[in-house]
Amino acid sequence: MPNLMNISGIPEGFVFGASWAVAKPFVHPYPSHFRSAAPPEITSEAYTKASNEVKEYGNFESTSPTDDQAHFAMWLKDFVENSHNRLARELVIKEKLDLWETARVFALLNMTIYDAYINVFDNKFHYNHWRPYTAIRWAANDENPNTEPDTT
């Protein structure tokens, strides 16, 4: 497998969110408690299929996603703490929760969001795998003859 950090265009030594992978979770016993399965090998058929699907569906001008998929993607592009806290605000108002119940809802919600971030970064650093954005732009360097770059 190629050294992805050398071909990804990421400056040497730059690591965003490195401390998230080793932070102490609130609920999980340790950061890797819900570690995902390893991503497929870059030269595999599974990787090729996934890469091409993300490239097709994630393209700004793509007509492949259904209206529901496009709507969901726009909702997910927001940071989870923004979207989920916004929904929680609506819920506590609708349900007319008192101050204690409201504080508990937000505490529990944000503890789970925090633990989820820790888990995501544990996975990122454990597998050291590139993101689709980088993989699609740098596909000419991935040693997979069945992926083609899209630099736009």
Phi and psi in radians as a Rosetta constraint file:
Dihedral C 1 N 2 CA 2 C 2 CIRCULARHARMONIC -1.205 0.35
Dihedral N 2 CA 2 C 2 N 3 CIRCULARHARMONIC 2.754 0.35
Dihedral C 2 N 3 CA 3 C 3 CIRCULARHARMONIC -1.335 0.35
Dihedral N 3 CA 3 C 3 N 4 CIRCULARHARMONIC 1.766 0.35
Dihedral C 3 N 4 CA 4 C 4 CIRCULARHARMONIC -1.138 0.35
Dihedral N 4 CA 4 C 4 N 5 CIRCULARHARMONIC -0.548 0.35
Dihedral C 4 N 5 CA 5 C 5 CIRCULARHARMONIC -1.160 0.35
Dihedral N 5 CA 5 C 5 N 6 CIRCULARHARMONIC -0.481 0.35
Dihedral C 5 N 6 CA 6 C 6 CIRCULARHARMONIC -1.394 0.35
Dihedral N 6 CA 6 C 6 N 7 CIRCULARHARMONIC -0.408 0.35
Dihedral C 6 N 7 CA 7 C 7 CIRCULARHARMONIC -1.906 0.35
Dihedral N 7 CA 7 C 7 N 8 CIRCULARHARMONIC -0.075 0.35
Dihedral C 7 N 8 CA 8 C 8 CIRCULARHARMONIC -1.388 0.35
Dihedral N 8 CA 8 C 8 N 9 CIRCULARHARMONIC -0.282 0.35
Dihedral C 8 N 9 CA 9 C 9 CIRCULARHARMONIC 1.521 0.35
Dihedral N 9 CA 9 C 9 N 10 CIRCULARHARMONIC 0.002 0.35
Dihedral C 9 N 10 CA 10 C 10 CIRCULARHARMONIC -1.414 0.35
Dihedral N 10 CA 10 C 10 N 11 CIRCULARHARMONIC 2.290 0.35
Dihedral C 10 N 11 CA 11 C 11 CIRCULARHARMONIC -0.989 0.35
Dihedral N 11 CA 11 C 11 N 12 CIRCULARHARMONIC 2.472 0.35
Dihedral C 11 N 12 CA 12 C 12 CIRCULARHARMONIC -0.963 0.35
Dihedral N 12 CA 12 C 12 N 13 CIRCULARHARMONIC 2.300 0.35
Dihedral C 12 N 13 CA 13 C 13 CIRCULARHARMONIC 1.458 0.35
Dihedral N 13 CA 13 C 13 N 14 CIRCULARHARMONIC -0.076 0.35
Dihedral C 13 N 14 CA 14 C 14 CIRCULARHARMONIC -1.458 0.35
Dihedral N 14 CA 14 C 14 N 15 CIRCULARHARMONIC 2.138 0.35
Dihedral C 14 N 15 CA 15 C 15 CIRCULARHARMONIC -2.386 0.35
Dihedral N 15 CA 15 C 15 N 16 CIRCULARHARMONIC 1.928 0.35
Dihedral C 15 N 16 CA 16 C 16 CIRCULARHARMONIC -1.427 0.35
Dihedral N 16 CA 16 C 16 N 17 CIRCULARHARMONIC 2.282 0.35
Dihedral C 16 N 17 CA 17 C 17 CIRCULARHARMONIC 1.235 0.35
Dihedral N 17 CA 17 C 17 N 18 CIRCULARHARMONIC 0.458 0.35
Dihedral C 17 N 18 CA 18 C 18 CIRCULARHARMONIC -0.985 0.35
Dihedral N 18 CA 18 C 18 N 19 CIRCULARHARMONIC -0.634 0.35
Dihedral C 18 N 19 CA 19 C 19 CIRCULARHARMONIC -1.233 0.35
Dihedral N 19 CA 19 C 19 N 20 CIRCULARHARMONIC -0.357 0.35
Dihedral C 19 N 20 CA 20 C 20 CIRCULARHARMONIC -1.061 0.35
Dihedral N 20 CA 20 C 20 N 21 CIRCULARHARMONIC -0.606 0.35
Dihedral C 20 N 21 CA 21 C 21 CIRCULARHARMONIC -1.208 0.35
Dihedral N 21 CA 21 C 21 N 22 CIRCULARHARMONIC -0.297 0.35
Dihedral C 21 N 22 CA 22 C 22 CIRCULARHARMONIC -2.124 0.35
Dihedral N 22 CA 22 C 22 N 23 CIRCULARHARMONIC 0.143 0.35
Dihedral C 22 N 23 CA 23 C 23 CIRCULARHARMONIC -1.215 0.35
Dihedral N 23 CA 23 C 23 N 24 CIRCULARHARMONIC 2.716 0.35
Dihedral C 23 N 24 CA 24 C 24 CIRCULARHARMONIC -1.480 0.35
Dihedral N 24 CA 24 C 24 N 25 CIRCULARHARMONIC 2.112 0.35
Dihedral C 24 N 25 CA 25 C 25 CIRCULARHARMONIC -1.243 0.35
Dihedral N 25 CA 25 C 25 N 26 CIRCULARHARMONIC 2.773 0.35
Dihedral C 25 N 26 CA 26 C 26 CIRCULARHARMONIC -1.354 0.35
Dihedral N 26 CA 26 C 26 N 27 CIRCULARHARMONIC -0.823 0.35
Dihedral C 26 N 27 CA 27 C 27 CIRCULARHARMONIC -1.877 0.35
Dihedral N 27 CA 27 C 27 N 28 CIRCULARHARMONIC -0.809 0.35
Dihedral C 27 N 28 CA 28 C 28 CIRCULARHARMONIC -1.103 0.35
Dihedral N 28 CA 28 C 28 N 29 CIRCULARHARMONIC 2.561 0.35
Dihedral C 28 N 29 CA 29 C 29 CIRCULARHARMONIC -1.221 0.35
Dihedral N 29 CA 29 C 29 N 30 CIRCULARHARMONIC -0.451 0.35
Dihedral C 29 N 30 CA 30 C 30 CIRCULARHARMONIC -2.819 0.35
Dihedral N 30 CA 30 C 30 N 31 CIRCULARHARMONIC 2.799 0.35
Dihedral C 30 N 31 CA 31 C 31 CIRCULARHARMONIC -1.003 0.35
Dihedral N 31 CA 31 C 31 N 32 CIRCULARHARMONIC -0.595 0.35
Dihedral C 31 N 32 CA 32 C 32 CIRCULARHARMONIC -1.606 0.35
Dihedral N 32 CA 32 C 32 N 33 CIRCULARHARMONIC 0.220 0.35
Dihedral C 32 N 33 CA 33 C 33 CIRCULARHARMONIC -0.942 0.35
Dihedral N 33 CA 33 C 33 N 34 CIRCULARHARMONIC -0.676 0.35
Dihedral C 33 N 34 CA 34 C 34 CIRCULARHARMONIC -2.016 0.35
Dihedral N 34 CA 34 C 34 N 35 CIRCULARHARMONIC 0.781 0.35
Dihedral C 34 N 35 CA 35 C 35 CIRCULARHARMONIC -1.103 0.35
Dihedral N 35 CA 35 C 35 N 36 CIRCULARHARMONIC 2.377 0.35
Dihedral C 35 N 36 CA 36 C 36 CIRCULARHARMONIC -1.301 0.35
Dihedral N 36 CA 36 C 36 N 37 CIRCULARHARMONIC 2.845 0.35
Dihedral C 36 N 37 CA 37 C 37 CIRCULARHARMONIC -1.151 0.35
Dihedral N 37 CA 37 C 37 N 38 CIRCULARHARMONIC 2.709 0.35
Dihedral C 37 N 38 CA 38 C 38 CIRCULARHARMONIC -1.094 0.35
Dihedral N 38 CA 38 C 38 N 39 CIRCULARHARMONIC 2.551 0.35
Dihedral C 38 N 39 CA 39 C 39 CIRCULARHARMONIC -1.178 0.35
Dihedral N 39 CA 39 C 39 N 40 CIRCULARHARMONIC 2.757 0.35
Dihedral C 39 N 40 CA 40 C 40 CIRCULARHARMONIC -1.163 0.35
Dihedral N 40 CA 40 C 40 N 41 CIRCULARHARMONIC 2.702 0.35
Dihedral C 40 N 41 CA 41 C 41 CIRCULARHARMONIC -1.016 0.35
Dihedral N 41 CA 41 C 41 N 42 CIRCULARHARMONIC 2.482 0.35
Dihedral C 41 N 42 CA 42 C 42 CIRCULARHARMONIC -1.070 0.35
Dihedral N 42 CA 42 C 42 N 43 CIRCULARHARMONIC -0.491 0.35
Dihedral C 42 N 43 CA 43 C 43 CIRCULARHARMONIC -1.606 0.35
Dihedral N 43 CA 43 C 43 N 44 CIRCULARHARMONIC 0.055 0.35
Dihedral C 43 N 44 CA 44 C 44 CIRCULARHARMONIC -1.405 0.35
Dihedral N 44 CA 44 C 44 N 45 CIRCULARHARMONIC 2.828 0.35
Dihedral C 44 N 45 CA 45 C 45 CIRCULARHARMONIC -1.134 0.35
Dihedral N 45 CA 45 C 45 N 46 CIRCULARHARMONIC -0.648 0.35
Dihedral C 45 N 46 CA 46 C 46 CIRCULARHARMONIC -1.096 0.35
Dihedral N 46 CA 46 C 46 N 47 CIRCULARHARMONIC -0.751 0.35
Dihedral C 46 N 47 CA 47 C 47 CIRCULARHARMONIC -1.117 0.35
Dihedral N 47 CA 47 C 47 N 48 CIRCULARHARMONIC -0.801 0.35
Dihedral C 47 N 48 CA 48 C 48 CIRCULARHARMONIC -1.005 0.35
Dihedral N 48 CA 48 C 48 N 49 CIRCULARHARMONIC -0.808 0.35
Dihedral C 48 N 49 CA 49 C 49 CIRCULARHARMONIC -1.090 0.35
Dihedral N 49 CA 49 C 49 N 50 CIRCULARHARMONIC -0.819 0.35
Dihedral C 49 N 50 CA 50 C 50 CIRCULARHARMONIC -1.132 0.35
Dihedral N 50 CA 50 C 50 N 51 CIRCULARHARMONIC -0.756 0.35
Dihedral C 50 N 51 CA 51 C 51 CIRCULARHARMONIC -1.067 0.35
Dihedral N 51 CA 51 C 51 N 52 CIRCULARHARMONIC -0.804 0.35
Dihedral C 51 N 52 CA 52 C 52 CIRCULARHARMONIC -1.170 0.35
Dihedral N 52 CA 52 C 52 N 53 CIRCULARHARMONIC -0.607 0.35
Dihedral C 52 N 53 CA 53 C 53 CIRCULARHARMONIC -1.166 0.35
Dihedral N 53 CA 53 C 53 N 54 CIRCULARHARMONIC -0.794 0.35
Dihedral C 53 N 54 CA 54 C 54 CIRCULARHARMONIC -1.109 0.35
Dihedral N 54 CA 54 C 54 N 55 CIRCULARHARMONIC -0.710 0.35
Dihedral C 54 N 55 CA 55 C 55 CIRCULARHARMONIC -1.097 0.35
Dihedral N 55 CA 55 C 55 N 56 CIRCULARHARMONIC -0.715 0.35
Dihedral C 55 N 56 CA 56 C 56 CIRCULARHARMONIC -1.249 0.35
Dihedral N 56 CA 56 C 56 N 57 CIRCULARHARMONIC -0.885 0.35
Dihedral C 56 N 57 CA 57 C 57 CIRCULARHARMONIC -1.328 0.35
Dihedral N 57 CA 57 C 57 N 58 CIRCULARHARMONIC -0.493 0.35
Dihedral C 57 N 58 CA 58 C 58 CIRCULARHARMONIC -1.530 0.35
Dihedral N 58 CA 58 C 58 N 59 CIRCULARHARMONIC -0.144 0.35
Dihedral C 58 N 59 CA 59 C 59 CIRCULARHARMONIC -1.111 0.35
Dihedral N 59 CA 59 C 59 N 60 CIRCULARHARMONIC 2.306 0.35
Dihedral C 59 N 60 CA 60 C 60 CIRCULARHARMONIC -0.972 0.35
Dihedral N 60 CA 60 C 60 N 61 CIRCULARHARMONIC -0.602 0.35
Dihedral C 60 N 61 CA 61 C 61 CIRCULARHARMONIC -1.717 0.35
Dihedral N 61 CA 61 C 61 N 62 CIRCULARHARMONIC 0.180 0.35
Dihedral C 61 N 62 CA 62 C 62 CIRCULARHARMONIC -1.138 0.35
Dihedral N 62 CA 62 C 62 N 63 CIRCULARHARMONIC 2.452 0.35
Dihedral C 62 N 63 CA 63 C 63 CIRCULARHARMONIC -1.849 0.35
Dihedral N 63 CA 63 C 63 N 64 CIRCULARHARMONIC 0.078 0.35
Dihedral C 63 N 64 CA 64 C 64 CIRCULARHARMONIC -1.221 0.35
Dihedral N 64 CA 64 C 64 N 65 CIRCULARHARMONIC -0.737 0.35
Dihedral C 64 N 65 CA 65 C 65 CIRCULARHARMONIC -1.149 0.35
Dihedral N 65 CA 65 C 65 N 66 CIRCULARHARMONIC 2.524 0.35
Dihedral C 65 N 66 CA 66 C 66 CIRCULARHARMONIC -1.236 0.35
Dihedral N 66 CA 66 C 66 N 67 CIRCULARHARMONIC 2.958 0.35
Dihedral C 66 N 67 CA 67 C 67 CIRCULARHARMONIC -1.029 0.35
Dihedral N 67 CA 67 C 67 N 68 CIRCULARHARMONIC -0.716 0.35
Dihedral C 67 N 68 CA 68 C 68 CIRCULARHARMONIC -1.106 0.35
Dihedral N 68 CA 68 C 68 N 69 CIRCULARHARMONIC -0.742 0.35
Dihedral C 68 N 69 CA 69 C 69 CIRCULARHARMONIC -1.118 0.35
Dihedral N 69 CA 69 C 69 N 70 CIRCULARHARMONIC -0.734 0.35
Dihedral C 69 N 70 CA 70 C 70 CIRCULARHARMONIC -1.121 0.35
Dihedral N 70 CA 70 C 70 N 71 CIRCULARHARMONIC -0.742 0.35
Dihedral C 70 N 71 CA 71 C 71 CIRCULARHARMONIC -1.096 0.35
Dihedral N 71 CA 71 C 71 N 72 CIRCULARHARMONIC -0.790 0.35
Dihedral C 71 N 72 CA 72 C 72 CIRCULARHARMONIC -1.106 0.35
Dihedral N 72 CA 72 C 72 N 73 CIRCULARHARMONIC -0.712 0.35
Dihedral C 72 N 73 CA 73 C 73 CIRCULARHARMONIC -1.089 0.35
Dihedral N 73 CA 73 C 73 N 74 CIRCULARHARMONIC -0.697 0.35
Dihedral C 73 N 74 CA 74 C 74 CIRCULARHARMONIC -1.167 0.35
Dihedral N 74 CA 74 C 74 N 75 CIRCULARHARMONIC -0.622 0.35
Dihedral C 74 N 75 CA 75 C 75 CIRCULARHARMONIC -1.177 0.35
Dihedral N 75 CA 75 C 75 N 76 CIRCULARHARMONIC -0.712 0.35
Dihedral C 75 N 76 CA 76 C 76 CIRCULARHARMONIC -1.283 0.35
Dihedral N 76 CA 76 C 76 N 77 CIRCULARHARMONIC -0.314 0.35
Dihedral C 76 N 77 CA 77 C 77 CIRCULARHARMONIC -1.225 0.35
Dihedral N 77 CA 77 C 77 N 78 CIRCULARHARMONIC -0.321 0.35
Dihedral C 77 N 78 CA 78 C 78 CIRCULARHARMONIC -1.284 0.35
Dihedral N 78 CA 78 C 78 N 79 CIRCULARHARMONIC 2.614 0.35
Dihedral C 78 N 79 CA 79 C 79 CIRCULARHARMONIC -1.083 0.35
Dihedral N 79 CA 79 C 79 N 80 CIRCULARHARMONIC 2.435 0.35
Dihedral C 79 N 80 CA 80 C 80 CIRCULARHARMONIC -0.995 0.35
Dihedral N 80 CA 80 C 80 N 81 CIRCULARHARMONIC -0.649 0.35
Dihedral C 80 N 81 CA 81 C 81 CIRCULARHARMONIC -1.153 0.35
Dihedral N 81 CA 81 C 81 N 82 CIRCULARHARMONIC -0.520 0.35
Dihedral C 81 N 82 CA 82 C 82 CIRCULARHARMONIC -1.255 0.35
Dihedral N 82 CA 82 C 82 N 83 CIRCULARHARMONIC -0.928 0.35
Dihedral C 82 N 83 CA 83 C 83 CIRCULARHARMONIC -1.150 0.35
Dihedral N 83 CA 83 C 83 N 84 CIRCULARHARMONIC -0.758 0.35
Dihedral C 83 N 84 CA 84 C 84 CIRCULARHARMONIC -1.257 0.35
Dihedral N 84 CA 84 C 84 N 85 CIRCULARHARMONIC -0.669 0.35
Dihedral C 84 N 85 CA 85 C 85 CIRCULARHARMONIC -1.187 0.35
Dihedral N 85 CA 85 C 85 N 86 CIRCULARHARMONIC -0.605 0.35
Dihedral C 85 N 86 CA 86 C 86 CIRCULARHARMONIC -1.103 0.35
Dihedral N 86 CA 86 C 86 N 87 CIRCULARHARMONIC -0.778 0.35
Dihedral C 86 N 87 CA 87 C 87 CIRCULARHARMONIC -1.129 0.35
Dihedral N 87 CA 87 C 87 N 88 CIRCULARHARMONIC -0.686 0.35
Dihedral C 87 N 88 CA 88 C 88 CIRCULARHARMONIC -1.122 0.35
Dihedral N 88 CA 88 C 88 N 89 CIRCULARHARMONIC -0.681 0.35
Dihedral C 88 N 89 CA 89 C 89 CIRCULARHARMONIC -1.041 0.35
Dihedral N 89 CA 89 C 89 N 90 CIRCULARHARMONIC -0.760 0.35
Dihedral C 89 N 90 CA 90 C 90 CIRCULARHARMONIC -1.110 0.35
Dihedral N 90 CA 90 C 90 N 91 CIRCULARHARMONIC -0.706 0.35
Dihedral C 90 N 91 CA 91 C 91 CIRCULARHARMONIC -1.144 0.35
Dihedral N 91 CA 91 C 91 N 92 CIRCULARHARMONIC -0.817 0.35
Dihedral C 91 N 92 CA 92 C 92 CIRCULARHARMONIC -1.163 0.35
Dihedral N 92 CA 92 C 92 N 93 CIRCULARHARMONIC -0.531 0.35
Dihedral C 92 N 93 CA 93 C 93 CIRCULARHARMONIC -1.238 0.35
Dihedral N 93 CA 93 C 93 N 94 CIRCULARHARMONIC -0.814 0.35
Dihedral C 93 N 94 CA 94 C 94 CIRCULARHARMONIC -1.062 0.35
Dihedral N 94 CA 94 C 94 N 95 CIRCULARHARMONIC -0.727 0.35
Dihedral C 94 N 95 CA 95 C 95 CIRCULARHARMONIC -1.496 0.35
Dihedral N 95 CA 95 C 95 N 96 CIRCULARHARMONIC -0.068 0.35
Dihedral C 95 N 96 CA 96 C 96 CIRCULARHARMONIC 0.937 0.35
Dihedral N 96 CA 96 C 96 N 97 CIRCULARHARMONIC 0.847 0.35
Dihedral C 96 N 97 CA 97 C 97 CIRCULARHARMONIC -1.257 0.35
Dihedral N 97 CA 97 C 97 N 98 CIRCULARHARMONIC 2.605 0.35
Dihedral C 97 N 98 CA 98 C 98 CIRCULARHARMONIC -1.388 0.35
Dihedral N 98 CA 98 C 98 N 99 CIRCULARHARMONIC 3.086 0.35
Dihedral C 98 N 99 CA 99 C 99 CIRCULARHARMONIC -1.039 0.35
Dihedral N 99 CA 99 C 99 N 100 CIRCULARHARMONIC -0.770 0.35
Dihedral C 99 N 100 CA 100 C 100 CIRCULARHARMONIC -1.108 0.35
Dihedral N 100 CA 100 C 100 N 101 CIRCULARHARMONIC -0.826 0.35
Dihedral C 100 N 101 CA 101 C 101 CIRCULARHARMONIC -1.098 0.35
Dihedral N 101 CA 101 C 101 N 102 CIRCULARHARMONIC -0.704 0.35
Dihedral C 101 N 102 CA 102 C 102 CIRCULARHARMONIC -1.117 0.35
Dihedral N 102 CA 102 C 102 N 103 CIRCULARHARMONIC -0.794 0.35
Dihedral C 102 N 103 CA 103 C 103 CIRCULARHARMONIC -1.068 0.35
Dihedral N 103 CA 103 C 103 N 104 CIRCULARHARMONIC -0.692 0.35
Dihedral C 103 N 104 CA 104 C 104 CIRCULARHARMONIC -1.158 0.35
Dihedral N 104 CA 104 C 104 N 105 CIRCULARHARMONIC -0.761 0.35
Dihedral C 104 N 105 CA 105 C 105 CIRCULARHARMONIC -0.997 0.35
Dihedral N 105 CA 105 C 105 N 106 CIRCULARHARMONIC -0.856 0.35
Dihedral C 105 N 106 CA 106 C 106 CIRCULARHARMONIC -1.189 0.35
Dihedral N 106 CA 106 C 106 N 107 CIRCULARHARMONIC -0.638 0.35
Dihedral C 106 N 107 CA 107 C 107 CIRCULARHARMONIC -1.117 0.35
Dihedral N 107 CA 107 C 107 N 108 CIRCULARHARMONIC -0.850 0.35
Dihedral C 107 N 108 CA 108 C 108 CIRCULARHARMONIC -1.133 0.35
Dihedral N 108 CA 108 C 108 N 109 CIRCULARHARMONIC -0.752 0.35
Dihedral C 108 N 109 CA 109 C 109 CIRCULARHARMONIC -1.038 0.35
Dihedral N 109 CA 109 C 109 N 110 CIRCULARHARMONIC -0.850 0.35
Dihedral C 109 N 110 CA 110 C 110 CIRCULARHARMONIC -1.314 0.35
Dihedral N 110 CA 110 C 110 N 111 CIRCULARHARMONIC -0.424 0.35
Dihedral C 110 N 111 CA 111 C 111 CIRCULARHARMONIC -1.131 0.35
Dihedral N 111 CA 111 C 111 N 112 CIRCULARHARMONIC -0.723 0.35
Dihedral C 111 N 112 CA 112 C 112 CIRCULARHARMONIC -1.220 0.35
Dihedral N 112 CA 112 C 112 N 113 CIRCULARHARMONIC -0.654 0.35
Dihedral C 112 N 113 CA 113 C 113 CIRCULARHARMONIC -1.096 0.35
Dihedral N 113 CA 113 C 113 N 114 CIRCULARHARMONIC -0.782 0.35
Dihedral C 113 N 114 CA 114 C 114 CIRCULARHARMONIC -1.025 0.35
Dihedral N 114 CA 114 C 114 N 115 CIRCULARHARMONIC -0.844 0.35
Dihedral C 114 N 115 CA 115 C 115 CIRCULARHARMONIC -1.102 0.35
Dihedral N 115 CA 115 C 115 N 116 CIRCULARHARMONIC -0.627 0.35
Dihedral C 115 N 116 CA 116 C 116 CIRCULARHARMONIC -1.135 0.35
Dihedral N 116 CA 116 C 116 N 117 CIRCULARHARMONIC -0.738 0.35
Dihedral C 116 N 117 CA 117 C 117 CIRCULARHARMONIC -1.050 0.35
Dihedral N 117 CA 117 C 117 N 118 CIRCULARHARMONIC -0.762 0.35
Dihedral C 117 N 118 CA 118 C 118 CIRCULARHARMONIC -1.027 0.35
Dihedral N 118 CA 118 C 118 N 119 CIRCULARHARMONIC -0.793 0.35
Dihedral C 118 N 119 CA 119 C 119 CIRCULARHARMONIC -1.103 0.35
Dihedral N 119 CA 119 C 119 N 120 CIRCULARHARMONIC -0.751 0.35
Dihedral C 119 N 120 CA 120 C 120 CIRCULARHARMONIC -1.062 0.35
Dihedral N 120 CA 120 C 120 N 121 CIRCULARHARMONIC -0.821 0.35
Dihedral C 120 N 121 CA 121 C 121 CIRCULARHARMONIC -1.231 0.35
Dihedral N 121 CA 121 C 121 N 122 CIRCULARHARMONIC -0.557 0.35
Dihedral C 121 N 122 CA 122 C 122 CIRCULARHARMONIC -1.026 0.35
Dihedral N 122 CA 122 C 122 N 123 CIRCULARHARMONIC -0.798 0.35
Dihedral C 122 N 123 CA 123 C 123 CIRCULARHARMONIC -1.094 0.35
Dihedral N 123 CA 123 C 123 N 124 CIRCULARHARMONIC -0.779 0.35
Dihedral C 123 N 124 CA 124 C 124 CIRCULARHARMONIC -1.010 0.35
Dihedral N 124 CA 124 C 124 N 125 CIRCULARHARMONIC -0.836 0.35
Dihedral C 124 N 125 CA 125 C 125 CIRCULARHARMONIC -1.356 0.35
Dihedral N 125 CA 125 C 125 N 126 CIRCULARHARMONIC -0.525 0.35
Dihedral C 125 N 126 CA 126 C 126 CIRCULARHARMONIC -1.156 0.35
Dihedral N 126 CA 126 C 126 N 127 CIRCULARHARMONIC -0.810 0.35
Dihedral C 126 N 127 CA 127 C 127 CIRCULARHARMONIC -1.589 0.35
Dihedral N 127 CA 127 C 127 N 128 CIRCULARHARMONIC -0.297 0.35
Dihedral C 127 N 128 CA 128 C 128 CIRCULARHARMONIC 0.826 0.35
Dihedral N 128 CA 128 C 128 N 129 CIRCULARHARMONIC 0.888 0.35
Dihedral C 128 N 129 CA 129 C 129 CIRCULARHARMONIC -1.908 0.35
Dihedral N 129 CA 129 C 129 N 130 CIRCULARHARMONIC 2.528 0.35
Dihedral C 129 N 130 CA 130 C 130 CIRCULARHARMONIC -1.325 0.35
Dihedral N 130 CA 130 C 130 N 131 CIRCULARHARMONIC 2.811 0.35
Dihedral C 130 N 131 CA 131 C 131 CIRCULARHARMONIC -1.481 0.35
Dihedral N 131 CA 131 C 131 N 132 CIRCULARHARMONIC 2.743 0.35
Dihedral C 131 N 132 CA 132 C 132 CIRCULARHARMONIC -0.947 0.35
Dihedral N 132 CA 132 C 132 N 133 CIRCULARHARMONIC -0.681 0.35
Dihedral C 132 N 133 CA 133 C 133 CIRCULARHARMONIC -0.963 0.35
Dihedral N 133 CA 133 C 133 N 134 CIRCULARHARMONIC -0.831 0.35
Dihedral C 133 N 134 CA 134 C 134 CIRCULARHARMONIC -1.264 0.35
Dihedral N 134 CA 134 C 134 N 135 CIRCULARHARMONIC -0.752 0.35
Dihedral C 134 N 135 CA 135 C 135 CIRCULARHARMONIC -1.042 0.35
Dihedral N 135 CA 135 C 135 N 136 CIRCULARHARMONIC -0.727 0.35
Dihedral C 135 N 136 CA 136 C 136 CIRCULARHARMONIC -1.204 0.35
Dihedral N 136 CA 136 C 136 N 137 CIRCULARHARMONIC -0.740 0.35
Dihedral C 136 N 137 CA 137 C 137 CIRCULARHARMONIC -1.191 0.35
Dihedral N 137 CA 137 C 137 N 138 CIRCULARHARMONIC -0.544 0.35
Dihedral C 137 N 138 CA 138 C 138 CIRCULARHARMONIC -1.905 0.35
Dihedral N 138 CA 138 C 138 N 139 CIRCULARHARMONIC 0.395 0.35
Dihedral C 138 N 139 CA 139 C 139 CIRCULARHARMONIC -1.032 0.35
Dihedral N 139 CA 139 C 139 N 140 CIRCULARHARMONIC -0.449 0.35
Dihedral C 139 N 140 CA 140 C 140 CIRCULARHARMONIC -1.127 0.35
Dihedral N 140 CA 140 C 140 N 141 CIRCULARHARMONIC -0.317 0.35
Dihedral C 140 N 141 CA 141 C 141 CIRCULARHARMONIC -1.855 0.35
Dihedral N 141 CA 141 C 141 N 142 CIRCULARHARMONIC 0.078 0.35
Dihedral C 141 N 142 CA 142 C 142 CIRCULARHARMONIC -1.541 0.35
Dihedral N 142 CA 142 C 142 N 143 CIRCULARHARMONIC 0.001 0.35
Dihedral C 142 N 143 CA 143 C 143 CIRCULARHARMONIC 1.123 0.35
Dihedral N 143 CA 143 C 143 N 144 CIRCULARHARMONIC 0.330 0.35
Dihedral C 143 N 144 CA 144 C 144 CIRCULARHARMONIC -1.912 0.35
Dihedral N 144 CA 144 C 144 N 145 CIRCULARHARMONIC 1.941 0.35
Dihedral C 144 N 145 CA 145 C 145 CIRCULARHARMONIC -1.191 0.35
Dihedral N 145 CA 145 C 145 N 146 CIRCULARHARMONIC -0.176 0.35
Dihedral C 145 N 146 CA 146 C 146 CIRCULARHARMONIC -1.757 0.35
Dihedral N 146 CA 146 C 146 N 147 CIRCULARHARMONIC 0.105 0.35
Dihedral C 146 N 147 CA 147 C 147 CIRCULARHARMONIC -2.011 0.35
Dihedral N 147 CA 147 C 147 N 148 CIRCULARHARMONIC 2.466 0.35
Dihedral C 147 N 148 CA 148 C 148 CIRCULARHARMONIC -2.163 0.35
Dihedral N 148 CA 148 C 148 N 149 CIRCULARHARMONIC 2.466 0.35
Dihedral C 148 N 149 CA 149 C 149 CIRCULARHARMONIC -1.259 0.35
Dihedral N 149 CA 149 C 149 N 150 CIRCULARHARMONIC 2.665 0.35
Dihedral C 149 N 150 CA 150 C 150 CIRCULARHARMONIC -2.332 0.35
Dihedral N 150 CA 150 C 150 N 151 CIRCULARHARMONIC 1.781 0.35
Dihedral C 150 N 151 CA 151 C 151 CIRCULARHARMONIC -1.425 0.35
Dihedral N 151 CA 151 C 151 N 152 CIRCULARHARMONIC -0.059 0.35
